[in-house]
Amino acid sequence: MVGSGAKRAVDIVALTCVYGGLAYATLVFGRQMGVAVVWPATAVAIGMLIVWGRPRPWPEVCAIGLANASVHYALDGELLFSAVHGVANGLTVLTTCIGLRWTKVGTGAHSTVRKVVRLFFVAAAAPIPGALIGGVATASVQAAADPLHATVAWWLVEAVNFILLVPPFLFWRLRRERLAARLGGWGTRRKDTRRRRLRRLELGAASIALAVAGVLVPITGELALIELSATVLLWFALRFGAFATALTATIFAVCVTGAAFFDFWPDVTDLNRSSVLLPLQAMLALTTVPALLVAVIMSERRRELAALDRDAQRLAFALEGANDGLWDWHVPMGEGFFSPRACRMFGYEPAEFARASAWDALVHPDDLAKARAAFGAHAAGQTAFYEAEMRCRHKTGDWVWVLDRGKIVQRDAQGHAVRAVGTLTDISERKNLEQALEHLATHDPLTGLANRGVFERGLLRSSARLDRMGGRIAVVLIDLDHFKQVNDTFGHAAGDALLQETAIRLRTSARADDLVARLGGDEFAIIASGQTAAEFDTLAERLCAVLAEPVFGVGFEVTPSVSIGVAVAGVGAQVDDDLVVRADRALYAAKKAGRGTWRFFGAAGRVA
């Protein structure tokens, strides 16, 4: 607190010196030149208070009032007149600060059109109370002066100088806060030496053009040429932002006013200097106003574009981090956009995804109908969004699993889909993992055949198929004879090799529609379909022959034999656990008959 109080005291002293110096110089030179319409001190003091951000500037206002009264008293020696002038000028500063605070012109880190309009409103309204006091006081000591004219002149001088001198201070503060926020956050500005050099060259060219516009007036004597400055200021507004525009306009106005003040301006004489300077300052202020508005509008536009660019970058980073591609589809025209990530997902270049119709050629035929149905349901309003998993052909010819998700974002007057956007996610790894897990859950890890669970579900499907299509269904149980002796004699590796070779021979002997399974240990099973019982006799004979062929391995040779039991069902109701029991009874009969053979469980309940 002590440190901040000492700093404020130093600031007040500095403000008093600056204000007093400007006020003294303006009064001395103005009286020598016969000019009373130039008064920059108040505007500069207000600008300093804006930069400092004083919310309650009572001490500063009192210091300004005392400084003004002291300057007038030092020059005139009239105590009451000086005190009234001090009160009028201090009141102008106070009402201006209150107006700026009330309109929130100096808050935030960005300049907006609303702030500029409010700034001009404050410039017009805030000097009125001080102008009333100062104008009446001036008229009271000048017999020929009209109070109304003196008040209007006082107000106009304050308002014009405010518009010409205060904006640079305001935009400097906003710019400083904006830079501080940027440096304190993520977005540090990257250095672009070439771009900055070109920008400096353009700034220099614009400054030269503005100087030429101002110099042409005293050279040619044509006051109308001053309007060229408005065009150059628009150049600043369009290209260099609010602060550069305001600062340039202020420097230009000071130079032009100084030229007229010291008679370097057309038609200026000692007799009419005041009558020329006041309209000239007003014209400069009116020239500044459009440029500031355009500069702020351009600043807002650049901020909006930058925000859109940041949002686009965030989306791109998010999609890239999520391994997602982006698509945008114009439904009636059939034209689509695919992000580079989406194209790379399938090994293609973006140009190869020029039309969305080519997308259909990439989707697996078995998945295309489901994807179209899902999108149709979403287009009809049945679902909140569209989602489908599908296989798409990679440029290499392989199939890539993708999750396609999207939403219709635009419809026509009839409610038909016009535009849809969405994402593509590569789920190949997930699908491969799911398939691997499913295979582990449904297949024997040693032989790769279906396990008992799949065999039992296969019975249910076969029952339904038998009722639907007719024919016959047979359960064939196969058991390796003397398998334990193979393990004991040659080791478990030989036993595993025998089981694997048996599985291979079973798959090659069975038909494509038959289900081959390992039920456990040395027991295998087949669910076979056919039209007559004789077909299953042939299958059993073939299996006995094929499975009895020698099996060779590293360090062993085994000549296996198998026992086979067959049970056949002619209607779906017979395809159940009882059918397996009958096949097992037939298998037991084959073992009892000496192994290496097969038996058939007939319809009459006898084994043949």
C-alpha positions as CSV (number, residue, x, y, z in Angstrom):
1,M,0.0,0.0,0.0
2,V,2.8,2.4,0.8
3,G,4.5,1.6,-2.5
4,S,1.3,2.2,-4.5
5,G,0.6,5.4,-2.6
6,A,4.1,6.8,-3.3
7,K,3.8,5.8,-7.0
8,R,0.5,7.6,-7.2
9,A,2.0,10.7,-5.6
10,V,4.8,10.6,-8.2
11,D,2.2,10.2,-11.0
12,I,0.3,13.2,-9.7
13,V,3.4,15.3,-9.7
14,A,4.2,14.2,-13.2
15,L,0.6,14.9,-14.3
16,T,0.7,18.3,-12.7
17,C,4.0,19.2,-14.4
18,V,2.8,18.0,-17.9
19,Y,-0.6,19.7,-17.6
20,G,0.9,22.9,-16.1
21,G,3.6,23.0,-18.8
22,L,1.2,22.5,-21.7
23,A,-1.3,25.0,-20.2
24,Y,1.4,27.6,-19.7
25,A,2.9,27.2,-23.1
26,T,-0.5,27.3,-24.8
27,L,-1.5,30.5,-23.0
28,V,1.8,32.3,-23.5
29,F,2.1,31.4,-27.2
30,G,-1.6,31.8,-27.8
31,R,-1.8,35.3,-26.4
32,Q,1.3,36.2,-28.3
33,M,-0.3,35.0,-31.5
34,G,-3.8,36.2,-30.6
35,V,-5.1,32.6,-30.4
36,A,-7.4,31.2,-27.7
37,V,-8.8,28.2,-29.5
38,V,-6.0,25.7,-28.9
39,W,-6.0,23.8,-25.6
40,P,-4.4,20.4,-25.6
41,A,-3.6,20.2,-21.9
42,T,-6.9,18.8,-20.8
43,A,-7.0,16.1,-23.4
44,V,-3.4,15.0,-22.7
45,A,-4.2,14.9,-18.9
46,I,-7.3,12.7,-19.6
47,G,-5.2,10.5,-21.8
48,M,-2.6,10.0,-19.1
49,L,-5.4,9.1,-16.6
50,I,-6.7,6.5,-19.1
51,V,-3.3,4.9,-19.5
52,W,-2.9,4.8,-15.7
53,G,-6.4,3.4,-15.3
54,R,-7.4,5.6,-12.4
55,P,-10.9,4.5,-11.3
56,R,-11.4,7.4,-8.8
57,P,-9.2,10.3,-10.0
58,W,-10.1,12.8,-7.3
59,P,-6.6,13.7,-6.3
60,E,-5.6,14.1,-10.0
61,V,-8.6,16.3,-10.7
62,C,-7.7,18.5,-7.8
63,A,-4.1,18.7,-8.9
64,I,-5.2,19.7,-12.5
65,G,-7.6,22.3,-11.1
66,L,-4.8,23.8,-9.0
67,A,-2.3,23.7,-11.8
68,N,-4.7,25.5,-14.1
69,A,-5.6,28.1,-11.5
70,S,-1.9,28.6,-10.8
71,V,-1.0,29.1,-14.4
72,H,-3.8,31.6,-14.9
73,Y,-2.9,33.5,-11.7
74,A,0.8,33.6,-12.7
75,L,-0.1,35.2,-16.0
76,D,-3.1,37.4,-15.1
77,G,-2.9,38.0,-11.3
78,E,-6.7,37.7,-11.0
79,L,-7.4,35.2,-8.1
80,L,-11.1,34.8,-8.6
81,F,-10.9,34.5,-12.4
82,S,-8.0,32.0,-12.1
83,A,-9.9,29.9,-9.5
84,V,-13.0,29.8,-11.7
85,H,-10.9,28.6,-14.7
86,G,-9.3,26.0,-12.4
87,V,-12.7,24.7,-11.4
88,A,-13.9,24.6,-15.0
89,N,-11.0,22.7,-16.3
90,G,-10.9,20.3,-13.3
91,L,-14.7,19.7,-13.7
92,T,-14.1,18.9,-17.4
93,V,-11.5,16.2,-16.5
94,L,-13.8,14.8,-13.7
95,T,-16.9,14.6,-15.9
96,T,-14.9,13.0,-18.7
97,C,-13.4,10.4,-16.4
98,I,-16.9,9.7,-15.0
99,G,-18.3,9.4,-18.6
100,L,-15.5,7.0,-19.6
101,R,-16.1,4.9,-16.6
102,W,-19.8,4.9,-17.0
103,T,-19.7,3.9,-20.7
104,K,-16.9,1.4,-20.0
105,V,-14.8,2.7,-22.8
106,G,-11.5,1.9,-21.2
107,T,-12.4,-1.6,-20.0
108,G,-11.5,-4.9,-21.8
109,A,-8.6,-5.7,-24.0
110,H,-10.2,-4.9,-27.4
111,S,-11.5,-1.9,-29.2
112,T,-15.0,-2.1,-30.6
113,V,-17.3,0.1,-32.6
114,R,-19.5,0.6,-29.6
115,K,-16.6,1.8,-27.5
116,V,-15.6,4.3,-30.2
117,V,-19.2,5.6,-30.5
118,R,-19.3,6.0,-26.7
119,L,-15.9,7.8,-26.8
120,F,-17.3,10.3,-29.2
121,F,-20.4,10.7,-27.0
122,V,-18.2,11.4,-24.0
123,A,-16.2,13.8,-26.0
124,A,-19.3,15.8,-26.9
125,A,-21.1,15.6,-23.5
126,A,-18.4,15.7,-20.8
127,P,-17.0,19.2,-21.5
128,I,-20.5,20.8,-21.2
129,P,-20.5,21.6,-17.5
130,G,-17.0,23.0,-17.5
131,A,-17.8,25.0,-20.7
132,L,-20.8,26.6,-19.0
133,I,-18.7,27.7,-16.1
134,G,-15.6,28.8,-18.1
135,G,-17.7,30.4,-20.9
136,V,-19.7,32.5,-18.5
137,A,-16.6,33.5,-16.5
138,T,-14.8,34.5,-19.7
139,A,-17.7,36.6,-20.9
140,S,-18.0,38.3,-17.5
141,V,-14.5,39.7,-17.8
142,Q,-14.7,40.5,-21.5
143,A,-17.3,43.2,-22.1
144,A,-17.7,42.5,-25.8
145,A,-17.9,38.7,-25.3
146,D,-21.3,36.9,-25.6
147,P,-21.8,34.2,-22.9
148,L,-23.4,31.8,-25.3
149,H,-20.6,32.2,-27.9
150,A,-17.9,31.9,-25.3
151,T,-19.5,28.7,-23.9
152,V,-19.8,27.1,-27.3
153,A,-16.3,28.1,-28.2
154,W,-15.0,26.6,-24.9
155,W,-17.0,23.4,-25.5
156,L,-15.9,23.1,-29.1
157,V,-12.2,23.5,-28.2
158,E,-12.4,20.8,-25.5
159,A,-14.4,18.4,-27.6
160,V,-12.2,18.8,-30.7
161,N,-9.0,18.4,-28.8
162,F,-10.4,15.4,-27.0
163,I,-11.2,13.6,-30.3
164,L,-7.8,14.5,-31.8
165,L,-5.6,13.7,-28.8
166,V,-7.3,11.1,-26.5
167,P,-7.8,8.1,-28.8
168,P,-4.1,7.2,-29.0
169,F,-4.0,7.0,-25.2
170,L,-7.1,4.8,-25.1
171,F,-6.0,2.4,-27.9
172,W,-2.5,2.3,-26.4
173,R,-3.9,1.0,-23.1
174,L,-6.2,-1.5,-24.8
175,R,-3.3,-2.7,-27.0
176,R,-1.0,-3.0,-23.9
177,E,-3.6,-5.1,-22.1
178,R,-4.1,-7.3,-25.2
179,L,-0.4,-7.9,-25.6
180,A,-0.1,-8.7,-21.9
181,A,-3.0,-11.2,-22.2
182,R,-1.4,-12.8,-25.2
183,L,2.1,-13.1,-23.6
184,G,0.5,-14.6,-20.5
185,G,-1.4,-17.3,-22.5
186,W,-0.7,-19.9,-25.0
187,G,-0.6,-17.7,-28.2
188,T,2.9,-16.2,-28.4
189,R,3.3,-14.5,-31.7
190,R,5.7,-16.1,-34.1
191,K,8.4,-14.0,-35.6
192,D,8.1,-13.4,-39.3
193,T,11.0,-11.1,-40.2
194,R,10.0,-10.8,-43.9
195,R,6.4,-10.0,-43.1
196,R,7.3,-7.4,-40.5
197,R,9.8,-5.8,-42.9
198,L,7.2,-5.5,-45.6
199,R,4.7,-4.1,-43.0
200,R,7.2,-1.4,-42.0
201,L,7.8,-0.5,-45.6
202,E,4.1,-0.1,-46.1
203,L,3.7,1.9,-42.9
204,G,6.5,4.2,-44.2
205,A,4.8,4.6,-47.5
206,A,1.5,5.5,-45.9
207,S,3.2,8.0,-43.6
208,I,4.9,9.7,-46.5
209,A,1.6,9.8,-48.4
210,L,0.0,11.5,-45.4
211,A,2.8,14.0,-45.1
212,V,2.5,14.8,-48.8
213,A,-1.3,15.3,-48.3
214,G,-0.6,17.8,-45.6
215,V,2.3,19.6,-47.3
216,L,0.4,20.1,-50.6
217,V,-2.0,22.5,-48.9
218,P,0.6,25.2,-48.0
219,I,2.5,24.6,-51.2
220,T,-0.5,24.9,-53.5
221,G,-2.7,27.1,-51.3
222,E,-5.7,24.8,-52.0
223,L,-7.4,24.0,-48.7
224,A,-9.5,21.3,-50.4
225,L,-6.4,19.1,-50.7
226,I,-6.5,18.5,-46.9
227,E,-9.3,16.1,-47.7
228,L,-6.7,13.7,-49.2
229,S,-5.6,13.0,-45.6
230,A,-8.9,11.3,-45.0
231,T,-8.1,8.8,-47.8
232,V,-4.6,8.1,-46.4
233,L,-6.0,7.7,-42.9
234,L,-8.4,5.1,-44.3
235,W,-5.3,3.3,-45.5
236,F,-4.0,3.3,-42.0
237,A,-7.4,2.1,-40.7
238,L,-7.6,-0.8,-43.1
239,R,-4.0,-2.0,-42.7
240,F,-2.5,-1.0,-39.4
241,G,-5.2,-1.1,-36.7
242,A,-6.8,1.4,-34.3
243,F,-3.8,2.5,-32.3
244,A,-1.6,3.2,-35.4
245,T,-4.5,5.1,-37.0
246,A,-5.3,7.1,-33.9
247,L,-1.6,8.0,-33.3
248,T,-1.1,9.0,-36.9
249,A,-4.2,11.1,-37.0
250,T,-3.1,12.8,-33.8
251,I,0.4,13.5,-35.1
252,F,-1.0,14.8,-38.4
253,A,-3.5,17.0,-36.6
254,V,-0.8,18.5,-34.3
255,C,1.4,19.2,-37.3
256,V,-1.4,20.8,-39.3
257,T,-2.5,22.9,-36.3
258,G,1.1,23.9,-35.6
259,A,1.5,25.0,-39.2
260,A,-1.6,27.1,-39.0
261,F,-0.6,28.4,-35.6
262,F,2.8,29.7,-37.0
263,D,1.3,31.0,-40.2
264,F,2.5,28.2,-42.5
265,W,-1.1,27.7,-43.8
266,P,-3.0,29.4,-46.5
267,D,-5.0,32.6,-45.7
268,V,-3.8,32.7,-42.1
269,T,-3.0,36.2,-40.7
270,D,-2.7,37.7,-37.3
271,L,-6.2,39.0,-37.5
272,N,-8.0,35.8,-38.4
273,R,-5.8,33.1,-36.9
274,S,-8.4,32.1,-34.3
275,S,-11.2,32.0,-36.9
276,V,-9.1,29.7,-39.1
277,L,-7.7,27.4,-36.3
278,L,-11.0,26.4,-34.8
279,P,-12.7,25.2,-38.0
280,L,-9.5,23.6,-39.1
281,Q,-9.3,21.6,-35.8
282,A,-13.0,20.7,-36.2
283,M,-12.4,19.5,-39.8
284,L,-9.4,17.4,-38.6
285,A,-11.6,15.8,-35.9
286,L,-14.3,15.0,-38.4
287,T,-11.6,13.5,-40.7
288,T,-10.4,11.3,-37.8
289,V,-13.8,10.0,-36.8
290,P,-14.5,7.8,-39.9
291,A,-10.9,6.5,-39.9
292,L,-11.2,5.4,-36.3
293,L,-14.5,3.7,-36.9
294,V,-13.1,1.8,-40.0
295,A,-10.0,0.9,-38.0
296,V,-12.1,-0.6,-35.2
297,I,-14.3,-2.4,-37.6
298,M,-11.3,-3.9,-39.3
299,S,-9.8,-4.8,-35.9
300,E,-13.1,-6.6,-35.0
301,R,-13.1,-8.4,-38.3
302,R,-9.5,-9.5,-37.8
303,R,-10.3,-10.8,-34.3
304,E,-13.2,-12.7,-35.6
305,L,-11.1,-14.3,-38.4
306,A,-8.4,-15.1,-35.9
307,A,-11.0,-16.7,-33.6
308,L,-12.3,-18.8,-36.5
309,D,-8.7,-19.7,-37.4
310,R,-8.0,-20.8,-33.8
311,D,-11.2,-22.8,-33.7
312,A,-10.3,-24.5,-37.0
313,Q,-6.8,-25.3,-35.7
314,R,-8.3,-26.7,-32.4
315,L,-10.7,-28.8,-34.4
316,A,-7.9,-30.0,-36.7
317,F,-5.6,-30.8,-33.7
318,A,-8.5,-32.6,-31.9
319,L,-9.3,-34.7,-35.0
320,E,-5.7,-35.5,-35.6
321,G,-5.2,-36.4,-32.0
322,A,-8.3,-38.6,-32.0
323,N,-7.2,-40.2,-35.3
324,D,-10.3,-38.9,-37.0
325,G,-10.9,-37.7,-40.5
326,L,-13.5,-35.0,-41.4
327,W,-16.0,-35.1,-44.2
328,D,-18.5,-32.6,-45.5
329,W,-21.2,-33.7,-47.9
330,H,-23.5,-31.6,-50.1
331,V,-26.3,-34.2,-50.5
332,P,-28.2,-32.8,-53.6
333,M,-25.1,-32.2,-55.6
334,G,-23.3,-35.4,-54.4
335,E,-20.1,-33.4,-53.8
336,G,-18.0,-34.0,-50.7
337,F,-15.0,-32.8,-49.0
338,F,-12.6,-35.2,-47.2
339,S,-9.9,-33.9,-44.9
340,P,-6.3,-34.9,-45.6
341,R,-6.4,-37.3,-42.6
342,A,-9.5,-39.0,-44.0
343,C,-7.8,-39.4,-47.3
344,R,-4.6,-40.8,-45.7
345,M,-6.8,-43.3,-43.8
346,F,-7.4,-45.1,-47.1
347,G,-4.0,-44.4,-48.7
348,Y,-5.4,-41.8,-51.2
349,E,-4.6,-38.2,-52.1
350,P,-7.3,-35.5,-51.5
351,A,-7.8,-35.0,-55.2
352,E,-8.9,-38.7,-55.5
353,F,-11.8,-37.9,-53.1
354,A,-13.2,-35.1,-55.2
355,R,-16.7,-36.5,-55.4
356,A,-18.7,-38.3,-52.7
357,S,-20.1,-40.7,-55.2
358,A,-16.7,-42.4,-55.3
359,W,-17.1,-43.2,-51.7
360,D,-19.7,-45.9,-52.5
361,A,-17.1,-47.7,-54.5
362,L,-14.8,-47.9,-51.5
363,V,-17.4,-49.4,-49.1
364,H,-17.7,-53.2,-48.8
365,P,-20.8,-54.4,-50.6
366,D,-22.0,-56.2,-47.4
367,D,-21.8,-52.9,-45.4
368,L,-23.0,-50.4,-48.0
369,A,-26.7,-51.2,-47.6
370,K,-26.5,-50.9,-43.8
371,A,-24.7,-47.6,-44.0
372,R,-27.3,-46.2,-46.5
373,A,-30.1,-47.4,-44.2
374,A,-28.6,-45.7,-41.2
375,F,-28.2,-42.4,-43.1
376,G,-31.7,-42.7,-44.5
377,A,-33.1,-43.2,-41.0
378,H,-31.2,-40.1,-39.8
379,A,-32.4,-38.1,-42.9
380,A,-36.0,-39.1,-42.1
381,G,-35.6,-37.7,-38.5
382,Q,-35.7,-41.1,-36.9
383,T,-32.3,-40.8,-35.3
384,A,-30.4,-37.8,-33.7
385,F,-27.3,-38.6,-35.7
386,Y,-25.9,-41.0,-38.3
387,E,-23.5,-43.8,-37.3
388,A,-22.3,-46.9,-39.1
389,E,-19.4,-49.3,-39.0
390,M,-18.1,-50.4,-42.3
391,R,-15.2,-51.8,-44.2
392,C,-13.6,-49.7,-46.9
393,R,-11.0,-50.7,-49.4
394,H,-7.5,-49.3,-48.9
395,K,-5.5,-48.3,-51.9
396,T,-3.4,-51.4,-51.3
397,G,-6.5,-53.5,-51.7
398,D,-6.9,-54.4,-48.0
399,W,-10.0,-53.7,-46.1
400,V,-10.0,-51.0,-43.4
401,W,-12.7,-50.8,-40.7
402,V,-14.0,-47.3,-40.1
403,L,-16.6,-45.8,-37.8
404,D,-18.6,-43.2,-39.8
405,R,-20.5,-40.7,-37.7
406,G,-22.2,-37.6,-38.8
407,K,-25.2,-35.2,-38.7
408,I,-27.4,-33.3,-41.1
409,V,-26.7,-29.7,-40.4
410,Q,-28.7,-28.1,-43.2
411,R,-32.1,-28.9,-44.7
412,D,-34.2,-27.2,-47.4
413,A,-37.7,-25.8,-47.0
414,Q,-39.2,-29.2,-47.5
415,G,-37.0,-30.7,-44.8
416,H,-34.8,-32.6,-47.3
417,A,-31.1,-33.1,-46.3
418,V,-28.9,-30.5,-48.0
419,R,-25.6,-30.7,-46.1
420,A,-24.2,-33.2,-43.7
421,V,-20.9,-33.2,-41.8
422,G,-19.2,-35.9,-39.8
423,T,-16.0,-37.8,-38.9
424,L,-14.3,-41.1,-39.9
425,T,-12.4,-43.1,-37.3
426,D,-10.1,-45.9,-38.1
427,I,-11.3,-48.8,-36.0
428,S,-9.3,-51.5,-37.7
429,E,-7.3,-52.2,-34.6
430,R,-10.4,-52.4,-32.5
431,K,-12.1,-54.7,-34.9
432,N,-9.1,-56.9,-35.2
433,L,-8.9,-57.1,-31.4
434,E,-12.6,-57.9,-31.3
435,Q,-12.3,-60.6,-33.9
436,A,-9.3,-62.0,-32.0
437,L,-11.2,-62.0,-28.8
438,E,-14.2,-63.5,-30.5
439,H,-12.1,-66.2,-32.1
440,L,-10.6,-67.0,-28.7
441,A,-14.0,-67.2,-27.2
442,T,-15.4,-69.5,-29.9
443,H,-12.5,-71.6,-31.1
444,D,-10.1,-74.1,-29.7
445,P,-6.7,-72.4,-29.3
446,L,-4.7,-75.5,-30.2
447,T,-6.5,-76.7,-33.4
448,G,-8.4,-73.5,-34.4
449,L,-11.6,-75.5,-34.7
450,A,-14.9,-74.4,-33.2
451,N,-15.3,-75.1,-29.5
452,R,-18.1,-76.8,-27.6
453,G,-20.2,-73.6,-27.2
454,V,-20.2,-73.0,-31.0
455,F,-21.1,-76.7,-31.5
456,E,-24.1,-76.3,-29.2
457,R,-25.3,-73.2,-31.0
458,G,-24.7,-74.9,-34.3
459,L,-27.2,-77.5,-33.3
460,L,-29.9,-74.8,-32.8
461,R,-29.2,-73.3,-36.2
462,S,-29.2,-76.7,-37.9
463,S,-32.6,-77.4,-36.3
464,A,-34.1,-74.3,-37.8
465,R,-32.4,-74.9,-41.1
466,L,-33.7,-78.4,-41.3
467,D,-37.3,-77.3,-40.8
468,R,-36.9,-74.6,-43.3
469,M,-35.0,-76.5,-46.1
470,G,-35.6,-80.1,-45.3
471,G,-33.1,-83.0,-45.8
472,R,-31.1,-84.6,-43.0
473,I,-28.8,-83.5,-40.2
474,A,-26.1,-85.8,-38.7
475,V,-24.0,-85.5,-35.7
476,V,-20.7,-87.3,-36.2
477,L,-18.5,-87.8,-33.1
478,I,-14.8,-88.8,-33.6
479,D,-12.5,-90.0,-30.9
480,L,-8.8,-90.7,-31.3
481,D,-8.0,-94.2,-30.2
482,H,-5.2,-94.7,-27.6
483,F,-4.3,-91.0,-27.6
484,K,-2.9,-91.2,-24.0
485,Q,-0.3,-93.7,-25.2
486,V,0.9,-91.2,-27.8
487,N,1.4,-88.6,-25.1
488,D,3.1,-91.1,-22.8
489,T,5.4,-92.5,-25.5
490,F,6.3,-89.4,-27.6
491,G,5.4,-86.5,-25.3
492,H,2.8,-83.9,-25.3
493,A,4.3,-82.1,-28.3
494,A,3.6,-85.2,-30.4
495,G,0.1,-85.4,-28.9
496,D,-0.5,-81.7,-29.8
497,A,0.8,-82.3,-33.3
498,L,-1.5,-85.3,-33.7
499,L,-4.5,-83.2,-32.6
500,Q,-3.6,-80.4,-35.0
501,E,-3.2,-82.8,-38.0
502,T,-6.5,-84.5,-37.1
503,A,-8.2,-81.1,-37.2
504,I,-6.7,-80.3,-40.6
505,R,-7.9,-83.6,-42.0
506,L,-11.3,-83.1,-40.6
507,R,-11.7,-79.7,-42.2
508,T,-10.5,-81.0,-45.6
509,S,-12.8,-84.0,-45.4
510,A,-16.0,-82.1,-44.4
511,R,-18.0,-80.0,-46.7
512,A,-17.9,-76.2,-46.6
513,D,-21.3,-76.0,-44.9
514,D,-20.5,-78.5,-42.2
515,L,-19.4,-77.4,-38.7
516,V,-16.2,-79.1,-37.4
517,A,-15.5,-78.7,-33.6
518,R,-13.2,-80.0,-30.9
519,L,-15.3,-80.9,-27.9
520,G,-12.3,-81.4,-25.6
521,G,-9.3,-83.8,-25.2
522,D,-9.2,-86.2,-28.1
523,E,-12.9,-85.8,-29.0
524,F,-14.1,-84.1,-32.2
525,A,-17.5,-83.6,-33.7
526,I,-19.1,-82.6,-37.0
527,I,-22.6,-81.3,-37.7
528,A,-23.1,-82.4,-41.3
529,S,-26.1,-81.8,-43.6
530,G,-27.3,-84.0,-46.4
531,Q,-30.3,-85.5,-48.1
532,T,-29.9,-89.2,-47.4
533,A,-28.5,-91.3,-44.6
534,A,-26.2,-92.9,-47.2
535,E,-24.2,-89.7,-47.5
536,F,-23.3,-89.9,-43.8
537,D,-22.2,-93.5,-44.2
538,T,-19.8,-92.3,-47.0
539,L,-18.6,-89.5,-44.8
540,A,-17.8,-91.9,-41.9
541,E,-16.0,-94.3,-44.2
542,R,-13.9,-91.5,-45.6
543,L,-13.0,-90.1,-42.2
544,C,-11.9,-93.5,-40.9
545,A,-9.6,-93.9,-43.9
546,V,-8.2,-90.3,-43.9
547,L,-7.6,-90.1,-40.1
548,A,-5.9,-93.5,-40.1
549,E,-3.0,-92.3,-42.3
550,P,0.3,-91.9,-40.6
551,V,1.3,-88.6,-38.9
552,F,5.0,-87.6,-39.1
553,G,6.7,-85.2,-36.7
554,V,10.1,-84.3,-35.4
555,G,11.3,-87.5,-33.7
556,F,8.1,-89.5,-34.0
557,E,5.8,-91.3,-36.4
558,V,2.3,-92.2,-35.3
559,T,-0.3,-94.3,-37.2
560,P,-3.6,-93.3,-35.5
561,S,-7.0,-94.8,-35.6
562,V,-10.4,-93.4,-34.7
563,S,-13.7,-94.5,-33.5
564,I,-16.7,-92.7,-35.0
565,G,-20.4,-92.6,-34.0
566,V,-23.1,-91.2,-36.3
567,A,-26.7,-90.1,-35.4
568,V,-29.1,-88.7,-38.0
569,A,-32.2,-86.5,-37.6
570,G,-34.9,-86.0,-40.2
571,V,-36.9,-83.2,-38.5
572,G,-35.8,-80.1,-36.5
573,A,-37.2,-81.3,-33.3
574,Q,-34.7,-84.2,-33.3
575,V,-31.7,-82.0,-33.5
576,D,-31.0,-81.5,-29.8
577,D,-28.9,-83.0,-27.0
578,D,-30.6,-86.4,-27.5
579,L,-29.1,-86.5,-31.0
580,V,-25.6,-86.0,-29.5
581,V,-26.4,-88.8,-26.9
582,R,-27.4,-91.2,-29.7
583,A,-24.1,-90.3,-31.6
584,D,-22.2,-91.0,-28.4
585,R,-23.9,-94.4,-28.0
586,A,-22.9,-95.2,-31.6
587,L,-19.3,-94.0,-30.8
588,Y,-19.2,-96.3,-27.7
589,A,-20.4,-99.2,-29.9
590,A,-17.6,-98.5,-32.4
591,K,-15.0,-98.6,-29.5
592,K,-16.6,-101.8,-28.2
593,A,-16.3,-103.3,-31.7
594,G,-12.5,-103.0,-31.6
595,R,-11.9,-99.3,-32.5
596,G,-10.8,-98.0,-35.9
597,T,-14.3,-98.3,-37.2
598,W,-17.7,-96.5,-37.1
599,R,-21.2,-97.2,-36.0
600,F,-24.6,-95.7,-37.0
601,F,-27.5,-95.0,-34.5
602,G,-30.6,-95.9,-36.5
603,A,-34.1,-94.4,-36.3
604,A,-35.3,-97.5,-34.5
605,G,-32.9,-96.9,-31.6
606,R,-30.5,-99.7,-32.7
607,V,-26.8,-99.2,-33.4
608,A,-25.7,-100.6,-36.8
